[in-house]
Amino acid sequence: MINLAICVCTYKRNEGLKKLLDSIHLQEIDEGINLTIVVVDNANPPTTGQLIKDYSEKIPHTVKWGFEQQQGISYARNKTVQLAGNVDLCFFVDDDQVLDKNCLNELLATKNKYQANLVYGSNPPIFENENVPAYIKSYFKPTPDKSGDILEFAPTNCLLIEKHWLDSIDIPFDPRFAHTGGEDTYLTRQLVRMGAKLIKSQEAKAYELVPFSRCKITWILNRVFRESAIFSYQNVLLKTGILQNLQRLLKLSVKFITGLLIFIPILFFAKRNRIKGLMLVADSIGGLIGFFSYKKRAYL
């Protein structure tokens, strides 16, 4: 028997959480898998108590609900790990996603096939409004990694982790990223450096529900800037070394120059290319700033 905990953090997104829980209920799980569903509410006061109570009464799996009073994504994620208890595996997914019915089976099959310690799935987008330009939709496309590819890091929006690897770090999700995000990729970068094997599973799908508010250039540019800054800040914390940081600075410089070359000459032509240039510039500037720390809030 394999004991697997599905770990979910939520914050004032009850409709999204309900859709996720419904998709968990529809999972086609192989025999020998014992599921526990862990939901931690990070809103103060919490809003999901009754929703979880009603849900737990209609499914055969154990459901654990928790409230994390200290607001910040790292604190909520650590609470899910704590509540998961003595399980074999933790599967992390977000409250703005829905699972394909074979998601967990695909993750487990990939884990067994490649003897992986962590497996990262895929996040195809489902747009709230289909009238979204193609150049915006392209930003949300899943990464092109193939199943079986070895990864250096991954977020937790469809991530299976052996629990003993989470227990190997006193505080798995670093509080320094509680309000900026990046706590998940920092964790996986740490675990890979410690010897854990992280593998891609393209067939394991946790669809991302993309609201129209995210389909704007300003949101995308802010996201690109933030993620690049956080990655550089992680390099500082991980002490990746002068050579690796110089290589990153060189890549950021190339992105900056390329972005300007793409953007300026065709300023009044293809909007798609102008946006691509702006994204490269945002990536490069964010990455540079991140070497000097990064504290801009993305979460409460």
Order of alpha helices (4+ residues) and beta strands (2+ residues): beta-alpha-beta-alpha-beta-alpha-beta-beta-alpha-beta-beta-alpha-beta-alpha-alpha-beta-alpha-alpha-alpha
